[in-house]
Amino acid sequence: MTQHATNTPPYAYEDDSARTRAVLERFYEAERAYVAAGGPGRADFSALAACLAPDVVLHQSPGLPYAGAWRGPAGMERFMAVMGRLWRSMEFLEQRQLVVGEEVVVTSRVRFTARATGRVLTTTIVQLMTVRDGRIREVRPFYWDPAAVAETCGQGAVGEVCGREVGVEPFGPGTGHPA
């Protein structure tokens, strides 16, 4: 027989969910501003860093120009530098968040404009996220069409910014990103 605590409210995650949503709002605004400003040397990373746990990990899917595991705030800053060099703008057209305590699923319709080619890509991204103690700890984004991301950026830009050709994996699973 399973016993349930009689004083535990049925929706114990309501407070955590509100805090998690506030972290996400700050993070997405800081991310948009950082990319629009062009990244390092042009933008301040501190607003993004304030949203990240010391052990944060961003897992970017294979097939993306910036695939790999980006670890810690320094890894996230390197990742954001890559995003700032590849994209001139990132506009969230629509976003939905399913927040249960500190676990999050975010669906976003995003319009990117490539810095090198001027091409526009409108796509859907689903992110699985974990927020602990008011900071983002893990992010796993899934792009609807990774090949379209690379194509929109342009082969030359991907080679220059990411140091490799589109579609070529620079490392094995779990080894981290070389940038």
Salt bridges, closest charged atoms under 4 A:
ASP16 OD1 - ARG19 NH2 2.51
GLU29 OE2 - ARG32 NH2 2.58
ASP55 OD2 - ARG137 NH2 2.93
GLU91 OE1 - ARG111 NH1 2.93
GLU94 OE2 - ARG96 NH2 3.21
GLU102 OE1 - ARG132 NH1 3.24
GLU103 OE2 - ARG132 NH1 3.04
GLU138 OE2 - HIS59 NE2 3.19
GLU138 OE2 - ARG140 NH2 3.22
GLU160 OE2 - ARG85 NH2 3.73
